């Protein structure tokens, strides 16, 4: 982690914590924080640092711009994530189901899933119902 937390970094961390259930593009983050006096370069620099620290993860996105998912929030520790490809929201998989999935993959494939890095993509219930 950085030696000290600047005001810009604190505002960015607060923003990411408030949006922990979303996959966000760097551009959207910069735009949303521009009114707080955070420069675009400061957003990108801090995003890179958070990614290097393992607190922010690149997410697969359908657009050209890189998207991120914040995993530094306490509620994200040890969780598997489900990400909606339509609305971009990210959900925590229930621990019981996540444990079953992790154990099934380990038993069947001899493969240990990295919970912090694993995101399952699909369509959330709200988006499925909206399409009806």
N, C-alpha and C positions, 0 to 999 in steps of 0.2 A: 504494500500500500504506500501511497505517497507520504512523504515526510510531514507534510502539513496540508490542511484542506483550505483552499482559497474560497472566497465568497462565491466565485463562479462555479467551482466544483461542488460546493454545498448546494447551490440552487439546482444544479444539474442532478445531483443525487436525490434531492427532494422530489424533483420532477419525475425521475425514473421510478422512485418508490411509489409515487402516486399513480403511475401508469404501468405497474409491474405486471398487469394482466394483458399487456398489449405488445405487439411487435411493431417497433417504430423505426421509421427511416431517419437517418441523420438529418436530412433536410427538414423534416417535420419538427424534430427536436429543436433545431436551430431557430426555425420560424416561431415556434411556441415560446421560446425563451428570449427572443430578440427584444421584447418589451422590458425585460429585466436587466438589459444592458450587457448581455453576454454575447460576445462576438462569435461569428460563425467559426473562426479559427479556434477559439477556445473550446467550443462544443466538440469539434473534430479531434482536437488534441486530447481532451479529457475522455472522449469515447475510446480513443486508441489506448490510453493509459488504463482505463477500466477493463478493456478487453485483455490487455497484457496481464492484468492482475487476476483475471478469471472471474470477474464480477459481471461481465457483460459478454454476451455471446452473439456472434453473427447468426442471423436467421435466414433461411431460404425464403426468398420473396419472389413475387411474380414480376415486379417492376425492375427497372434498370438500377435504381439506387439501392445501396446496401441497407439492410434493415438489421435491427438489433433487438435482443431480448435481455432484459436486466434480470440477473439472477443473484444480485447482491442483497436483495431484500430477505429478511429473516424467514419469511413465509415460503421462500423458494428453496431453501436448503434441503437437499435430499429428495426433491420431488421430481417426478417425471412430468413433462409438460405436453399438453395437447394444444395445437395451434390451428385456428380456423383459417382456411385459405381464402374465405370470402370476406370476413369482417376484420381479420387480423388479431382478434382477441386470443389470448393464451390462457389456458386453464391448468390448474394442478390436477393431476390424476389422483384419485383417492389412494391413500397409502396401502390399503388392503389389496386393491386391484393392481397397483404398481408393484407391490412385493410379489404378487402372483406372477405378473408378467416377467419381472426380472428373474425370478426363480425358474420359470418355465424356459426362458431363453438360456439360462445357465445350464440347466439340466439337458435340454434337447440339443443345444448347439455347442456347449462347452465354452460359452462366451459371456463375459461379464460386462453388462451394460454400464455406462457411465451416466448416472442419473443427472448430473449437472449439464451434460451435453446432449442428452436424448430428448428429442422433440418429435412427437407423432403428429402428422399433418392430416387434416380432414375437414369436415364441415360440421360446425356446432349445431346444436338443436335449434337455437333461435333462427339461424340462417336457413336451416332445412324447413322450418315451419313458415318462414316468411316467403319462401318460394312456392308454397302450396297455393 
